[in-house]
């Protein structure tokens, strides 16, 4: 059961990370095009209208897309200097505590983002220049936040399994 769940979560997290990478690449290209347009305004080019609105939303969504993969692959920052030589069970126990804490944080982030999404949707708030509904970015970010929370809960389960088997996390 753990392996099947891990396969599904890995596919979700990987897909989101790839989407986030493509999105971040698009944002970088948009930035280059816009800056080039500003630099060459004398020859008739122009910056991309609303570029900062798109960059802001794109970067926020990309961050949420990367979080599940980072959690799944144990990529979050840890300070191992004091426990590097510790017995496997102790190290895995500390990993479990960290995963529980991060799960709580991920759930709060997803919960608060869902509330924000509801407010942005109901108020119909739009960006100033493009008039793009703000809830678009919230909705895409919410997908990443939800998968992050699910992934974080899965890592608690995985740590419990590793602790029971005496495997170093």
Order of alpha helices (4+ residues) and beta strands (2+ residues): alpha-alpha-alpha-alpha
